[in-house]
Amino acid sequence: MAKIITIVNRKGGCGKTTTTKNLGYSLAKKGYKVLLVDYDPQCNTTKGLSKRNYRKTVIDMMRGTDVRRCIYKTRYDMDILPGNQFLASEEIADHVITDQMNLILRDYDFIINDTSPYFNKLTAEILFATDMAVIPTVVEPDSLDGMSTTINELEELCDYDIKYKILFTQVNDLKSTADDVKVLDDNLDDLVFDTKIRFHRYAVKRARMKQQLSDTEPQVVVLGFDTTLDYEKLANEIVREAD
């Protein structure tokens, strides 16, 4: 049965899409069957995997089209349920995401959801169908505030105790950052992943210009070797959490 992981944070620019794609890719390289679902109207996860125009998207799934008809293969050993730029204005029925995901739980090992920074009914429905929320967070004041808001809203939106963990991203090699991370680790304890995603300025700049994974070793080209290893470590932690 698939484990459904939702990448979520009220703050933009914290690495949600990067985490979605590279966590999915790392899990796929380990032999797991992975589906990425793009619930962000910006559709960056979808665009990052292919430039093709998809006939069916998340909107069709939400309108009742069998989810299996909305899923496409990619060249990265992952499947994609593509996003749609008009998603923000789409009405969503109660439990439609849970009902649709139940149809494919036996088809995948991991289903990873990319989300927008906006918390609304769509976000709530996504979380109802979620086994674990991952909150990517940059170690700087605005992002940490977004993390706190996200945790509060997770608890308010869900009438049950949703499992969540914090992932520190874009971690540079400054001593001040290392000190801040240690304090946060000590205070948040089990709520934080052991893995920290390191920041490579030039690799990220190149990735933003490229806007797409490479044909061969996508993480190495887009993010830099060290960051590739970080996402592989994160995948190992996710697998342990799922057991």
C-alpha positions in Angstrom: 0.0 0.0 0.0 1.4 3.4 -1.0 2.4 5.9 1.6 1.2 9.4 0.7 3.6 12.2 1.5 2.6 15.9 1.2 5.2 18.6 0.8 3.7 21.7 2.4 4.7 25.1 3.7 2.8 28.4 3.8 6.0 30.2 2.8 7.1 30.2 -0.9 10.7 29.7 -1.9 11.5 27.1 0.7 12.1 24.1 -1.6 8.7 22.4 -1.9 9.0 21.6 -5.6 12.7 20.8 -5.5 12.0 18.4 -2.6 9.1 16.8 -4.4 11.0 16.0 -7.6 14.3 15.0 -6.0 12.8 13.0 -3.2 10.7 11.2 -5.7 13.7 10.6 -8.0 15.8 9.3 -5.1 13.1 6.8 -4.1 12.6 5.7 -7.7 16.4 5.0 -8.0 16.0 2.7 -5.0 13.5 0.7 -6.9 10.3 2.1 -5.4 7.2 2.9 -7.6 6.6 6.6 -7.3 3.8 9.0 -8.3 4.2 12.7 -8.1 1.0 14.8 -7.9 1.2 18.5 -8.8 -1.4 20.5 -6.8 0.4 23.8 -7.3 -1.2 26.1 -10.0 2.3 27.2 -11.0 2.8 23.6 -12.2 6.6 23.7 -11.6 6.8 20.0 -10.8 5.0 19.2 -14.0 7.1 21.6 -16.1 10.3 20.3 -14.5 9.6 16.7 -15.7 8.4 17.4 -19.2 7.4 20.2 -21.6 4.6 18.2 -23.1 0.9 19.2 -22.9 -1.1 16.7 -20.9 -4.7 16.0 -21.9 -5.8 15.1 -18.4 -4.7 16.8 -15.2 -5.5 17.1 -11.5 -8.6 19.1 -12.4 -10.0 16.2 -14.4 -9.3 13.9 -11.4 -11.1 16.3 -9.0 -14.1 16.4 -11.4 -14.5 12.7 -11.2 -12.4 11.3 -14.0 -10.8 8.0 -12.9 -7.4 9.0 -11.5 -5.7 6.2 -13.5 -6.7 8.0 -16.7 -4.9 11.1 -15.5 -1.5 9.6 -14.8 1.4 9.6 -17.2 4.9 8.0 -17.4 8.0 10.2 -17.3 11.6 9.4 -18.4 12.8 9.5 -14.8 11.1 6.2 -13.7 8.4 8.2 -11.9 4.8 8.8 -12.9 3.2 12.2 -12.8 -0.4 13.4 -12.2 0.0 16.8 -13.9 -0.9 20.1 -12.5 -3.2 22.7 -14.0 -2.8 26.5 -13.9 -6.6 27.0 -13.3 -6.6 24.8 -10.2 -6.9 27.7 -7.8 -10.4 28.5 -9.0 -11.6 25.0 -9.1 -14.4 23.8 -6.7 -13.5 20.6 -4.8 -15.9 18.0 -3.5 -15.6 16.5 -0.1 -13.3 13.4 0.1 -12.7 13.3 -3.7 -8.9 13.1 -3.3 -9.2 10.4 -0.7 -11.5 8.4 -2.9 -9.4 8.8 -6.0 -6.1 7.9 -4.1 -7.7 4.8 -2.7 -8.0 3.5 -6.3 -4.2 3.5 -6.8 -2.8 2.7 -3.3 -1.7 -0.7 -4.5 -0.1 0.6 -7.7 2.6 2.6 -5.9 5.0 2.6 -3.0 5.0 6.3 -2.5 2.7 9.1 -3.7 4.3 12.6 -3.2 2.1 15.7 -3.4 3.5 19.1 -4.3 1.3 22.0 -3.0 0.9 25.7 -3.3 1.6 28.1 -0.3 -2.1 28.8 0.1 -4.1 26.9 2.7 -7.7 26.3 1.6 -10.2 23.6 1.2 -8.0 21.9 -1.5 -5.1 21.8 1.0 -7.4 20.3 3.6 -8.6 17.6 1.3 -5.0 16.8 0.3 -4.0 16.5 4.0 -7.0 14.2 4.7 -5.4 11.7 2.2 -1.9 12.2 3.6 0.1 9.8 5.8 2.9 12.3 6.5 3.5 16.0 5.8 7.0 17.2 5.1 7.6 20.9 5.8 10.7 22.2 3.9 12.1 25.2 5.8 14.9 27.6 5.1 16.8 28.7 8.3 15.9 32.3 8.2 13.2 34.3 10.0 10.4 34.5 7.3 10.7 30.8 6.5 10.7 29.8 10.2 7.6 31.9 10.7 6.0 30.2 7.8 6.9 26.8 9.3 5.2 27.8 12.6 2.1 29.0 10.7 2.1 25.8 8.7 2.2 23.6 11.8 -0.6 25.6 13.4 -2.8 25.3 10.3 -2.0 21.6 9.9 -3.4 21.1 13.4 -6.4 23.4 12.8 -7.3 22.0 9.3 -7.2 18.4 10.4 -9.5 16.9 13.0 -6.9 14.2 13.7 -3.2 14.2 14.7 -1.4 14.4 11.3 2.1 13.2 11.3 4.6 15.8 10.1 8.4 16.4 10.1 10.5 19.5 9.3 13.2 19.4 6.6 15.8 22.2 6.7 16.7 23.2 3.1 19.2 25.5 1.5 21.5 25.1 4.4 24.8 27.0 3.8 28.2 26.4 5.4 28.2 29.5 7.6 28.9 28.9 11.3 25.9 31.1 12.3 23.6 28.8 10.2 25.1 25.7 11.8 24.5 27.3 15.3 20.9 28.1 14.4 20.3 24.6 13.1 21.7 23.0 16.3 19.4 25.2 18.4 16.4 24.3 16.3 17.3 20.6 16.3 17.6 20.7 20.1 14.3 22.4 20.6 12.2 20.5 17.9 13.9 17.2 18.5 12.0 14.3 16.8 10.0 16.7 14.6 13.1 17.4 12.5 14.7 15.1 9.9 18.3 14.2 10.5 19.0 15.0 6.9 19.7 18.6 6.0 19.6 19.8 2.4 22.7 21.8 1.6 22.7 24.8 -0.6 24.8 25.3 -3.7 24.4 28.8 -5.2 25.8 28.1 -8.6 24.0 24.8 -9.1 20.7 26.3 -8.0 21.2 29.2 -10.4 21.9 26.8 -13.2 18.8 24.7 -12.3 16.6 27.8 -12.4 17.9 28.7 -15.9 17.5 25.1 -17.1 14.0 24.7 -15.5 14.2 20.9 -16.2 15.9 17.8 -15.0 18.6 16.5 -17.2 18.2 13.4 -19.3 20.7 11.3 -17.4 21.6 12.2 -13.8 19.1 14.9 -13.1 20.0 15.6 -9.5 23.8 15.8 -10.1 23.3 18.3 -12.9 20.6 20.4 -11.3 21.5 20.5 -7.6 25.2 19.5 -7.3 26.7 16.3 -6.0 26.5 17.0 -2.2 22.8 17.9 -2.5 22.1 14.7 -4.4 23.5 12.7 -1.6 21.4 14.7 0.9 18.2 13.7 -1.0 19.3 10.1 -1.1 19.7 10.3 2.7 16.3 11.9 3.0 14.8 9.1 1.0 16.4 6.5 3.4 14.8 8.4 6.3 11.4 8.5 4.6 11.6 4.7 4.0 12.3 4.1 7.7 9.4 6.4 8.7 7.1 4.5 6.4 7.9 1.1 7.9 
